[in-house]
Amino acid sequence: MCRRRLTGAGGAWSRARWRGVGCGGRAGRGSLGRGSPGRCVSGCSRGCWPRFGTEPLGLGRENWDPFGRRLPRGGFQGSRPFPAGVGGLERLSELGDSEMCSPSSGAAGEGRSQKERGADTMRRVVRQSKFRHVFGQAVKNDQCYDDIRVSRVTWDSSFCAVNPRFVAIIIEASGGGAFLVLPLHKTGRIDKSYPTVCGHTGPVLDIDWCPHNDQVIASGSEDCTVMVWQIPENGLTLSLTEPVVILEGHSKRVGIVAWHPTARNVLLSAGCDNAIIIWNVGTGEALINLDDMHSDMIYNVSWNRNGSLICTASKDKKVRVIDPRKQEIVAEKEKAHEGARPMRAIFLADGNVFTTGFSRMSERQLALWNPKNMQEPIALHEMDTSNGVLLPFYDPDTSIIYLCGKGDSSIRYFEITDESPYVHYLNTFSSKEPQRGMGYMPKRGLDVNKCEIARFFKLHERKCEPIIMTVPRKSDLFQDDLYPDTAGPEAALEAEEWFEGKNADPVLISLKHGYIPGKNRDLKVVKKNILDSKPTANKKCDLINIPKKTPDTASVQNEAKLDEILKEIKSIKDTICNQDERISKLEQQMAKIAA
């Protein structure tokens, strides 16, 4: 709006009072003062054009036209009106401050400092967010995990899982599949003879730590099995080959394992047979089998906040929201991303679904969807033309999503809000080396004293490198706004309660005094008697009938229990009789010796 020209019908130039703007300087009353034409009195070099006011020009003062030419003294007197047809002044007086060079005008801006006016301008341009200055920093070399042969298998998983005690990394292994489990403090070079978890007969494709027990980890493999392992409290001293339980039910390789966020011992697995199975790990049973909902390979599965729903992304370009206990599709979107490369879909804390994928022109995209209306996305953004699959990591406490592309050397992070455009870009962490995989630390494993809001474990070809995301703060006190109560290790439900239809939000804990890992109880698997076990829920009617037991079934079970009790009583009586005979014989021997 600088250098605005006002022309009349005859081409004459007129003006009222001049004021210097842009730099905050003010011209003298009635003229530009002693500065050069077109510049304000404070002498800034930006060429700010004076702003029109309402007071008349003073008599006998030197006046300047808009091209810097001096007008004769008294040439245009203040009382002389503008020529007919000049509408510029009226239009100028209707403009708001935001359309002018300066954010303040006239008397309203005279009492305000340049710093205050600049702050007002920034508020109109830059969105306010406490996470706008989040920055990432890689740790020093001596705090990395070196000489690790990261797996080269062609599968788009993260290859790494982290909790407040251990970091697990899928590695290359001959004659089967294996993964390392290292205590967090065991940094530096890892010896080649370090013990591994090596019970699978095929390459391991995915691993996931149990959120309710920091010593329990599940793994899925090309050998079509899911195995659940119990890691010793202080880490491995010998290679672990015997799992706590082996879950068999898939006919093709298992590429996805995911624990339930709130129910104890509930595990989901998905394989290349296009089936999703939900297991009760405590009994080793497959209680829900979703084998007819996907027509093509499943790329990923994500639980929602309380574990009542799951969302999936598959090769048929569909994103589905599924109620696993009712075994029905709640919402579905065809061609969420039109590209042929793999997609990812995750639930957010508010129930919306966040997806990453590719456009028809192979541009990477991210989108936000409302499951109640998936016809059009809430937001859709195109990023770049790289071909690496974007792995999303979500922090429900801060509503920040971190996107890590396989083969990229950067981590982009975005904030999800209720304001348009809903997905706000924050910043990018860049490094030199591309990433083979990525691990994400739960919130309870972070250092709250350093304002650490996220920690990643970046996999190189032969190294694992922690990356710390920090919000800069001057105060050393606990930052309540950065660390609201977060999900703790305590389960809100037992497996049986969830399968019967109950839901519960995560049990929250405060991080004000830091998180101290407690002693975890051992995972015990109890194989039920076939008469006591619940039927596998392959059909909807089966699931409905699970809690209900027919009188015939109940009578059979009662008879079986009575038989067991009678047998046990009989065995105890036989034992007592034998002991009595033995006691009598010993007494007879004592009597003979005494005589």
Disulfide bonds with the S-S distance in Angstrom:
Cys2-Cys101 2.18
